[in-house]
Amino acid sequence: MQTRGDGAVILPKRKRLWVFVIMMAWIAGGVFSQLFTASQGLAVTFHNSSEVMIDSIQLDFGSSDLQSRIQAFRIAAGEERLLLLNHEAGMGFNVQVNYRNGIQQEFCALRGDEQSEPVIHLRP
């Protein structure tokens, strides 16, 4: 084992490279695990199960500290749209659906439902 004049151990280049690679993999794993956890919110899929085009969907949700609104537009009959909400599962949110034929539908969705990736089928 080689040492410097002050007594510090000198690591060979190959060993330093492996230590660096292991440290970077550990840091990257920690970052990616935080990015892709289910507790980060909801991934709600809205499926247009009707024969009518949906002109818009408006979602209102929040807590005592904040209020948010998301809108999605033009979902054809038989198609679906994935919306990501920064909202805890089970808290519920308000939905307003506007169909092309003038029908408007309003409801509270997923209150008490703990799913993190639910599918909501819409029909007037």
DRENDO-1510 file (C-alpha; in Angstrom, 1 decimal, always signed):
<recs>
REC; n; res; u; v; w
REC; 1; MET; +0.0; +0.0; +0.0 .
REC; 2; GLN; +1.4; +3.4; -1.0 .
REC; 3; THR; +1.2; +6.4; +1.3 .
REC; 4; ARG; +2.0; +10.0; +0.8 .
REC; 5; GLY; +4.5; +11.9; +3.0 .
REC; 6; ASP; +1.7; +13.0; +5.4 .
REC; 7; GLY; +0.6; +9.4; +5.9 .
REC; 8; ALA; -2.5; +9.5; +3.7 .
REC; 9; VAL; -3.2; +6.3; +1.7 .
REC; 10; ILE; -3.0; +6.7; -2.1 .
REC; 11; LEU; -5.7; +4.7; -3.9 .
REC; 12; PRO; -4.9; +3.2; -7.4 .
REC; 13; LYS; -6.8; +4.9; -10.3 .
REC; 14; ARG; -8.9; +1.8; -11.0 .
REC; 15; LYS; -10.1; +1.6; -7.4 .
REC; 16; ARG; -11.0; +5.3; -7.3 .
REC; 17; LEU; -13.0; +4.9; -10.5 .
REC; 18; TRP; -15.0; +2.0; -9.0 .
REC; 19; VAL; -15.7; +4.1; -5.8 .
REC; 20; PHE; -16.9; +7.0; -8.0 .
REC; 21; VAL; -19.2; +4.7; -10.2 .
REC; 22; ILE; -20.7; +3.1; -7.1 .
REC; 23; MET; -21.4; +6.5; -5.5 .
REC; 24; MET; -23.0; +7.9; -8.6 .
REC; 25; ALA; -25.2; +4.8; -9.0 .
REC; 26; TRP; -26.3; +5.2; -5.4 .
REC; 27; ILE; -27.2; +8.9; -5.8 .
REC; 28; ALA; -29.0; +8.2; -9.1 .
REC; 29; GLY; -31.0; +5.4; -7.5 .
REC; 30; GLY; -32.1; +7.7; -4.7 .
REC; 31; VAL; -33.1; +10.5; -7.1 .
REC; 32; PHE; -35.1; +8.2; -9.5 .
REC; 33; SER; -36.9; +6.5; -6.6 .
REC; 34; GLN; -38.2; +9.8; -5.4 .
REC; 35; LEU; -39.3; +10.8; -8.9 .
REC; 36; PHE; -41.3; +7.7; -9.6 .
REC; 37; THR; -43.1; +7.0; -6.3 .
REC; 38; ALA; -46.9; +6.6; -6.3 .
REC; 39; SER; -47.3; +9.0; -3.4 .
REC; 40; GLN; -46.4; +11.9; -5.7 .
REC; 41; GLY; -50.0; +12.2; -6.9 .
REC; 42; LEU; -52.7; +10.7; -9.1 .
REC; 43; ALA; -52.5; +9.5; -12.7 .
REC; 44; VAL; -56.2; +9.6; -13.7 .
REC; 45; THR; -57.3; +8.3; -17.1 .
REC; 46; PHE; -60.6; +9.7; -18.4 .
REC; 47; HIS; -62.2; +7.4; -21.0 .
REC; 48; ASN; -64.9; +8.8; -23.3 .
REC; 49; SER; -67.3; +5.8; -23.3 .
REC; 50; SER; -70.0; +7.8; -25.2 .
REC; 51; GLU; -70.7; +8.4; -28.9 .
REC; 52; VAL; -70.3; +12.2; -28.4 .
REC; 53; MET; -67.1; +14.3; -28.5 .
REC; 54; ILE; -66.1; +15.8; -25.2 .
REC; 55; ASP; -65.3; +19.4; -25.7 .
REC; 56; SER; -63.7; +19.9; -22.3 .
REC; 57; ILE; -63.1; +18.4; -18.9 .
REC; 58; GLN; -62.3; +20.7; -15.9 .
REC; 59; LEU; -60.9; +19.3; -12.7 .
REC; 60; ASP; -60.9; +21.4; -9.5 .
REC; 61; PHE; -59.0; +20.0; -6.5 .
REC; 62; GLY; -57.1; +21.3; -3.5 .
REC; 63; SER; -56.6; +21.3; +0.2 .
REC; 64; SER; -56.7; +23.9; +3.0 .
REC; 65; ASP; -53.4; +25.4; +1.6 .
REC; 66; LEU; -53.9; +25.5; -2.1 .
REC; 67; GLN; -56.4; +25.2; -5.0 .
REC; 68; SER; -55.7; +23.8; -8.5 .
REC; 69; ARG; -57.6; +23.6; -11.7 .
REC; 70; ILE; -56.7; +21.4; -14.8 .
REC; 71; GLN; -58.5; +21.5; -18.1 .
REC; 72; ALA; -58.4; +19.0; -21.0 .
REC; 73; PHE; -59.9; +19.6; -24.4 .
REC; 74; ARG; -61.3; +17.6; -27.3 .
REC; 75; ILE; -61.6; +13.9; -26.4 .
REC; 76; ALA; -63.2; +12.0; -29.2 .
REC; 77; ALA; -65.7; +9.2; -28.7 .
REC; 78; GLY; -63.9; +6.0; -27.6 .
REC; 79; GLU; -60.6; +7.8; -26.8 .
REC; 80; GLU; -59.0; +8.4; -23.4 .
REC; 81; ARG; -56.8; +11.1; -21.8 .
REC; 82; LEU; -54.3; +10.7; -19.0 .
REC; 83; LEU; -54.1; +13.6; -16.5 .
REC; 84; LEU; -51.5; +13.8; -13.8 .
REC; 85; LEU; -52.7; +15.5; -10.6 .
REC; 86; ASN; -50.6; +16.7; -7.7 .
REC; 87; HIS; -53.2; +15.5; -5.3 .
REC; 88; GLU; -53.4; +12.8; -2.7 .
REC; 89; ALA; -55.4; +9.7; -3.4 .
REC; 90; GLY; -58.7; +9.4; -1.5 .
REC; 91; MET; -59.2; +13.2; -1.2 .
REC; 92; GLY; -61.5; +13.4; -4.2 .
REC; 93; PHE; -61.8; +16.2; -6.8 .
REC; 94; ASN; -64.6; +18.0; -8.7 .
REC; 95; VAL; -65.1; +17.2; -12.4 .
REC; 96; GLN; -67.1; +19.1; -15.0 .
REC; 97; VAL; -67.5; +17.5; -18.4 .
REC; 98; ASN; -68.8; +19.5; -21.4 .
REC; 99; TYR; -70.1; +17.3; -24.3 .
REC; 100; ARG; -70.3; +18.6; -27.9 .
REC; 101; ASN; -74.1; +18.2; -27.9 .
REC; 102; GLY; -74.5; +20.7; -25.0 .
REC; 103; ILE; -74.8; +18.3; -22.1 .
REC; 104; GLN; -72.9; +19.2; -19.0 .
REC; 105; GLN; -72.0; +16.7; -16.3 .
REC; 106; GLU; -70.7; +17.6; -12.8 .
REC; 107; PHE; -69.6; +15.2; -10.1 .
REC; 108; CYS; -67.1; +14.6; -7.3 .
REC; 109; ALA; -64.7; +11.8; -8.3 .
REC; 110; LEU; -62.7; +9.3; -6.2 .
REC; 111; ARG; -63.4; +10.6; -2.7 .
REC; 112; GLY; -62.4; +7.8; -0.4 .
REC; 113; ASP; -60.8; +5.8; -3.3 .
REC; 114; GLU; -57.1; +5.1; -2.6 .
REC; 115; GLN; -56.2; +4.1; -6.2 .
REC; 116; SER; -53.2; +6.0; -7.6 .
REC; 117; GLU; -54.0; +5.2; -11.3 .
REC; 118; PRO; -57.8; +5.0; -11.6 .
REC; 119; VAL; -59.8; +5.0; -14.9 .
REC; 120; ILE; -63.0; +7.0; -15.0 .
REC; 121; HIS; -65.4; +6.1; -17.8 .
REC; 122; LEU; -67.5; +9.1; -19.0 .
REC; 123; ARG; -70.9; +9.0; -20.6 .
REC; 124; PRO; -73.7; +11.6; -20.5 .
</recs>
